C-alpha cells in the first residue's frame, strides 16, 4: 500500500489520538478474502482436514451453546430462548459430535491448551448437561495438563448446583457477563439482576476459590455516566476478581438496541471520542491498582488468570469447534457449523458433521495472523516479515506512528494506549494492505 492509497486507514494527525484518530471503529469482517469450498465438497474437505496430522502449534476448542434466557438489547450473538424443551437434549447432541471424530489424527494427535464454552449462555444448560459436556471434553480430547477450561455464564439461572457441576467436571475459569453493575443501566439493557444480587453471586464464586473469575464490562452504554463507569471499575478492583474484560460498545445493525435507538426508545450510546477517553481512564486506574494488561481488552489481577483461549485465537491457533453456530479452524481452513438448532440436531443424529461452510486460507494468512497476534498484546515485530509484506504495510505503520498510535523502533513497534483502543482499525488496515487485489466492500 502506497502512502497515497491509505484512504480510510489513515489516522488523523492532530487532536487527541485516543479520541480522534478515526471517525469509527472498523473491525475486520470474519473470513474476508477467503475462498469458499464448494458445497459439494464440504464433507470430503472435512475428512481430509481431520485425517491430516495437526500442525506443531497450540490448539484450542470451542463449544457453542446457543441459548439465552432473554435477548439483551446490545447483543448480536442471540440465537434463541432457553426453553426447556430445546435445551434438554442439547448437551447430548454436542457430546455426540465431540466423541464421533475424537480418534481422527487431526483431532487426537496434539494437545488442546484451552477450552471455551460460549454462546449464547452455557449456564442455560441444566447442571447435569454441563457436567456431562465438560467430562466428555476432558475424556475425548487430548487436553493439556494445564488446560484452561472456561464456562461463560450470567447470574440468571446460574445456581449453586450448576456452578459446582462445572467445577467438579474440571472447569477452572468462569467468564461472567456483567456489562455494568449499575442496576438501572443493566435493566435498561435486559439484564434482570440488581447490583446487590450480582455482587452476592460473584462473592459466592470467589469464596469457592477453585477457578479464575473474570467479568466483562461495556463502556459506552446508553445512560452510562463518567461516575457510573468509575464505580464499575472500583467494584471490579475491590471485589478481588482475577480478571476483567473492557469492551467498547458496538451497536450492531439488527440488534434490539439499534432498533430502540432508531425509534427514540433508548438514549444514544456514548460517542467514540468519549469511549476512548474512558478506556484510557480505565487503563490508568487498573494499572494504579497493580493489574496488568495482557491484551487490548483484558486485564488480570492474579497469576491464575491467563486469558489463554482469547490470546491463542488471535495467534491463529487451530480451534476445534462444536455445537450449533460454532466457528473453528483447522490447518488455516476456517469452518462454520449449522446455526439452526433443529437442523444441527438432525445432522448430528444422522452421523454427519453439521458443516455450514469451509473457507480456504489465502497466501497472506500467516503474515496477517502474526501481525494481529502482535497487535493483541500491544506490539508489532516486523523484523522477520517477507520483504514484500513489509513494503506493503510500512506506509501505514509510519503514518500511524506519526498519529500517536505506535511508538518505538521501525522493526519493533509498540502500541500506545490509543493504538490499543483503535486496534480493530489497525488490524483491518493491515489486512487491506496485504490484500491489494481484494475489492473494498462497504461493510464498515
C-alpha positions in Angstrom: 0.0 0.0 0.0 1.5 3.3 -1.1 1.2 6.4 1.1 -1.3 7.9 -1.4 -3.5 4.8 -1.0 -4.0 4.9 2.8 -7.5 6.3 2.5 -9.8 5.4 5.4 -6.9 3.6 7.1 -5.1 7.0 7.5 -5.3 8.2 11.1 -5.9 11.9 12.0 -2.6 13.6 12.8 -3.9 16.4 15.0 -6.0 16.2 18.1 -6.0 13.5 20.8 -5.2 10.2 19.2 -7.4 8.1 21.5 -10.4 10.4 20.8 -9.9 11.5 17.3 -7.7 9.1 15.3 -10.6 7.6 13.3 -14.3 8.5 12.9 -15.5 5.0 13.6 -14.2 1.6 14.8 -13.9 -0.7 11.8 -13.3 -4.3 12.8 -12.3 -6.9 10.2 -15.1 -8.9 8.9 -14.5 -12.6 9.6 -13.5 -14.8 6.7 -13.0 -11.8 4.5 -10.9 -12.7 1.4 -11.1 -16.5 1.9 -12.3 -18.7 -0.9 -15.3 -21.0 -0.1 -15.0 -24.7 -0.6 -17.9 -25.8 -2.9 -20.9 -27.2 -1.0 -20.5 -30.5 -2.9 -17.0 -31.0 -1.5 -17.6 -29.9 2.1 -17.8 -33.5 3.5 -14.7 -34.6 1.6 -12.7 -31.5 2.6 -13.6 -32.0 6.2 -12.4 -35.6 6.1 -9.1 -34.6 4.6 -8.6 -32.0 7.3 -9.2 -34.3 10.2 -7.2 -37.1 8.7 -4.1 -34.9 8.4 -1.7 -34.8 11.4 -2.1 -31.4 13.2 0.5 -28.6 12.9 3.0 -28.1 15.7 1.1 -25.2 17.1 -1.0 -24.7 20.2 -4.7 -25.6 19.8 -8.0 -24.7 21.5 -11.6 -26.0 21.4 -14.9 -24.1 21.5 -18.4 -25.3 22.2 -21.3 -23.1 21.3 -24.4 -23.2 23.5 -26.9 -21.0 21.5 -29.5 -20.3 24.2 -30.2 -17.3 26.4 -32.9 -16.5 29.0 -33.7 -13.4 27.1 -32.3 -11.2 24.3 -30.3 -8.3 25.8 -30.6 -5.2 23.8 -27.0 -4.8 22.8 -26.3 -8.4 21.9 -25.6 -9.6 18.3 -25.0 -13.2 19.3 -28.5 -14.2 20.4 -29.8 -17.3 18.7 -32.9 -18.3 20.6 -34.6 -18.6 24.0 -33.6 -21.1 26.6 -36.8 -23.1 26.5 -36.6 -26.3 28.5 -37.7 -28.5 25.5 -34.9 -27.0 23.3 -32.2 -27.1 26.0 -32.9 -30.5 27.4 -31.2 -32.7 24.8 -28.6 -30.2 23.5 -25.7 -31.4 25.7 -26.1 -35.0 24.3 -26.0 -33.7 20.7 -22.8 -31.8 21.4 -21.3 -34.8 23.2 -22.1 -37.0 20.2 -20.4 -34.5 17.8 -17.3 -34.3 20.0 -16.9 -38.0 20.5 -17.7 -39.2 17.0 -14.4 -37.9 15.5 -12.2 -37.8 18.6 -9.9 -40.5 17.3 -9.1 -38.8 14.0 -5.4 -37.8 13.6 -6.2 -34.1 13.2 -8.1 -34.2 16.5 -6.2 -36.6 18.7 -2.6 -36.1 17.9 -1.8 -32.7 19.5 -2.8 -31.2 22.9 -5.6 -28.7 23.4 -4.5 -25.9 25.6 -7.7 -24.0 26.2 -11.4 -25.0 26.1 -14.2 -22.4 25.9 -17.9 -22.9 26.5 -19.6 -19.8 24.9 -22.7 -18.8 23.2 -25.3 -17.8 23.9 -25.1 -18.6 27.6 -23.7 -22.0 28.5 -25.1 -21.6 32.0 -28.6 -22.0 30.4 -27.9 -25.8 30.3 -29.0 -27.9 33.3 -26.4 -28.9 35.8 -26.2 -32.5 34.6 -25.8 -31.3 31.0 -22.9 -29.0 31.9 -21.3 -31.8 33.9 -21.6 -34.4 31.1 -20.4 -32.0 28.4 -17.3 -30.9 30.3 -16.5 -34.5 31.2 -16.9 -35.5 27.6 -14.4 -32.8 26.5 -11.9 -34.0 29.1 -12.2 -37.6 28.1 -12.5 -37.3 24.3 -10.0 -34.5 23.6 -6.2 -34.5 24.3 -6.3 -31.7 26.9 -3.0 -30.4 28.1 -2.4 -30.9 31.8 -2.7 -27.1 32.5 -5.6 -26.7 30.0 -7.7 -23.5 30.7 -11.4 -24.6 30.7 -13.8 -21.6 30.7 -17.5 -21.5 31.1 -19.4 -18.4 30.2 -22.4 -17.5 32.4 -24.7 -14.9 33.8 -26.4 -14.6 37.1 -29.8 -15.6 35.9 -30.2 -19.3 36.4 -26.6 -20.0 37.3 -27.3 -21.6 40.7 -25.0 -23.3 43.1 -25.7 -26.8 41.6 -24.6 -25.6 38.1 -21.5 -23.9 39.5 -20.5 -26.9 41.4 -21.2 -29.2 38.5 -18.8 -27.2 36.3 -16.1 -27.2 39.0 -16.5 -30.9 39.7 -16.2 -31.6 36.0 -13.0 -29.7 35.6 -13.9 -26.1 34.8 -11.2 -23.7 36.1 -12.4 -20.4 34.8 -15.7 -18.5 34.8 -16.4 -15.6 32.5 -19.4 -13.7 33.8 -21.4 -11.3 31.6 -21.8 -8.2 33.8 -21.7 -5.3 31.3 -22.5 -2.9 34.2 -23.0 -3.1 37.9 -25.5 -0.2 37.8 -29.0 -1.7 38.3 -30.8 0.9 36.2 -28.3 0.5 33.3 -28.5 -3.3 33.5 -32.2 -3.4 33.4 -32.5 -1.0 30.6 -30.5 -3.5 28.5 -32.5 -6.6 29.5 -30.3 -7.7 32.4 -32.5 -8.7 35.3 -30.1 -8.9 38.3 -29.7 -5.9 40.5 -26.3 -4.8 41.6 -26.6 -6.4 45.0 -27.8 -9.8 43.6 -24.9 -9.8 41.1 -22.4 -9.0 43.9 -23.7 -11.8 46.0 -23.4 -14.2 43.1 -19.8 -13.2 42.3 -18.9 -13.4 46.0 -20.1 -17.0 46.0 -17.9 -17.8 43.1 -14.9 -16.2 44.6 -15.4 -17.8 48.0 -15.1 -21.3 46.4 -11.6 -20.3 45.3 -11.5 -23.1 42.8 -11.4 -21.2 39.5 -10.4 -17.9 38.0 -13.4 -15.5 38.0 -13.5 -12.9 35.2 -16.2 -10.3 34.3 -16.8 -8.2 31.3 -17.9 -4.6 31.2 -19.2 -2.5 28.3 -18.1 1.1 28.0 -20.5 3.4 26.2 -23.9 2.0 27.2 -26.8 4.5 26.9 -27.1 6.4 30.2 -23.6 5.5 31.4 -22.0 8.4 33.1 -18.4 9.0 34.0 -19.3 8.4 37.6 -21.1 5.1 37.0 -18.1 3.9 34.8 -15.7 4.7 37.6 -17.9 2.9 40.1 -17.9 -0.2 37.8 -14.2 -0.2 37.8 -13.9 0.4 41.5 -16.2 -2.6 42.2 -14.0 -4.8 39.9 -10.9 -3.7 41.8 -12.4 -4.1 45.3 -14.1 -7.5 44.6 -10.9 -9.5 44.3 -11.7 -10.7 40.8 -9.0 -12.5 38.8 -9.6 -10.5 35.6 -11.8 -8.1 33.7 -12.6 -7.5 30.0 -13.4 -4.0 28.9 -15.2 -3.7 25.5 -16.3 -0.5 23.8 -19.9 -0.9 22.9 -20.5 -1.5 19.2 -24.2 -1.1 18.2 -24.7 -3.9 15.6 -27.4 -3.4 13.0 -30.5 -5.5 13.7 -29.9 -5.7 17.4 -32.8 -4.6 19.7 -30.6 -1.7 20.9 -30.1 -0.4 17.3 -33.8 -0.6 16.7 -34.6 1.1 20.1 -32.2 4.0 19.4 -33.6 4.5 15.9 -37.1 4.6 17.2 -36.2 7.0 20.0 -36.9 4.5 22.8 -33.4 4.5 24.0 -30.8 7.1 24.7 -27.8 7.4 22.4 -24.6 5.4 23.1 -21.5 7.3 24.2 -19.7 8.9 21.3 -16.5 7.2 20.3 -14.2 10.1 21.5 -15.7 9.7 25.0 -15.4 5.9 24.8 -11.7 6.3 24.0 -11.2 8.7 27.0 -12.9 6.2 29.3 -10.8 3.4 28.0 -7.7 5.4 28.8 -9.0 6.2 32.3 -9.7 2.5 32.9 -6.2 1.5 31.9 -4.8 4.1 34.3 -6.9 3.1 37.2 -6.3 -0.6 36.8 -2.5 0.0 36.4 -2.5 2.0 39.6 -4.3 -0.9 41.3 -1.4 -3.2 40.1 -3.5 -5.0 37.5 -1.6 -6.0 34.3 -2.9 -5.5 30.8 -2.5 -8.8 28.9 -4.4 -7.9 25.7 -6.1 -4.9 24.3 -9.4 -5.6 26.1 -8.2 -7.7 29.1 -6.6 -7.0 32.4 -5.5 -9.6 35.0 -5.0 -9.2 38.8 -3.7 -12.6 39.7 -1.4 -15.2 38.1 -4.4 -17.6 38.0 -5.9 -15.6 35.1 -4.2 -16.2 31.7 -6.9 -15.3 29.2 -5.3 -18.1 27.2 -8.2 -19.0 24.8 -8.6 -15.5 23.5 -4.9 -14.9 23.1 -4.3 -18.2 21.2 -7.3 -17.5 18.9 -5.7 -14.2 17.9 -2.4 -16.0 17.2 -4.2 -18.2 14.6 -4.4 -21.3 16.7 -6.4 -24.3 15.4 -9.8 -24.2 17.0 -11.9 -27.4 17.3 -15.4 -26.2 17.2 -18.6 -27.9 18.3 -22.2 -27.0 18.7 -24.9 -25.2 16.6 -23.5 -22.0 15.1 -19.9 -22.6 16.3 -16.9 -21.5 14.2 -13.5 -23.0 14.1 -10.3 -23.6 12.1 -8.0 -26.5 11.1 -4.8 -26.1 9.2 -5.7 -22.5 8.5 -9.0 -23.5 7.0 -11.9 -21.7 8.7 -15.2 -23.5 9.1 -18.7 -22.8 10.4 -21.3 -25.2 11.7 -25.0 -25.2 11.1 -26.6 -22.4 13.2 -30.2 -23.7 13.3 -30.5 -25.9 16.4 -33.0 -28.3 14.8 -31.0 -28.7 11.6 -27.9 -29.1 13.6 -29.5 -31.9 15.7 -30.8 -33.7 12.7 -27.3 -33.8 11.1 -25.7 -35.0 14.3 -28.3 -37.7 14.7 -27.7 -38.8 11.1 -23.9 -39.2 11.9 -22.8 -36.2 9.8 -20.5 -33.3 10.7 -23.0 -30.4 10.8 -21.0 -28.2 8.4 -22.3 -24.9 7.0 -19.1 -23.7 5.3 -15.4 -24.2 4.9 -13.1 -21.5 3.6 -9.5 -21.9 2.4 -6.7 -19.7 3.6 -5.1 -17.1 1.3 -1.4 -16.6 0.6 -1.0 -13.8 3.2 -2.9 -15.6 6.0 0.1 -16.5 8.1 1.6 -13.0 7.8 -1.6 -11.3 8.8 -2.1 -13.7 11.8 1.3 -12.9 13.1 0.6 -9.2 12.9 -2.8 -9.5 14.5 -1.3 -11.6 17.3 1.2 -8.8 17.9 -1.5 -6.1 17.9 -3.5 -8.0 20.5 -0.6 -7.9 23.0 0.5 -4.4 22.1 3.5 -4.9 19.9 4.4 -5.3 16.2 7.5 -7.2 15.4 8.3 -6.8 11.7 11.9 -7.9 11.9 11.2 -11.3 10.1 8.4 -10.3 7.7 8.8 -11.1 4.0 10.2 -8.0 2.2 7.0 -7.6 0.0 4.7 -7.7 3.0 6.9 -5.2 4.8 6.8 -2.9 1.8 3.0 -3.0 1.7 2.4 -2.2 5.4 5.3 0.2 6.1 3.4 3.3 4.8 0.6 2.5 7.2 2.9 1.9 10.2 4.7 5.1 9.6 1.5 7.1 9.3 0.1 5.5 12.5 3.3 6.3 14.4 3.1 10.0 13.4 -0.6 9.9 14.6 0.4 8.7 18.0 -0.9 5.1 17.7 2.6 3.4 17.6 5.9 4.1 19.1 9.4 2.6 19.1 11.9 1.5 16.5 10.8 0.7 13.0 11.3 -3.1 13.2 9.7 -3.5 16.6 7.0 -1.0 17.4 4.7 -0.9 20.4 1.0 0.2 20.5 0.3 3.3 22.6 -2.9 3.2 24.7 -4.6 5.0 21.8 -3.3 2.3 19.4 -4.7 -0.4 21.7 -8.1 1.3 21.7 -8.1 1.5 17.9 -6.5 -2.0 17.3 -9.5 -3.2 15.3 -8.9 -0.5 12.8 -5.2 -1.3 12.6 -6.0 -5.0 12.0 -8.3 -4.1 9.2 -5.8 -1.7 7.7 -3.0 -4.3 7.7 -5.4 -6.8 6.1 -6.2 -4.5 3.3 -2.6 -3.6 2.8 -1.7 -7.2 2.4 -4.6 -7.9 0.0 -4.5 -5.1 -2.5 -6.3 -7.1 -5.1 -9.3 -7.6 -2.9 -12.3 -5.3 -3.7 -13.1 -2.9 -0.9 -16.6 -3.6 0.2 -18.9 -1.2 2.1 -19.2 -3.5 5.1 -17.8 -1.0 7.5 
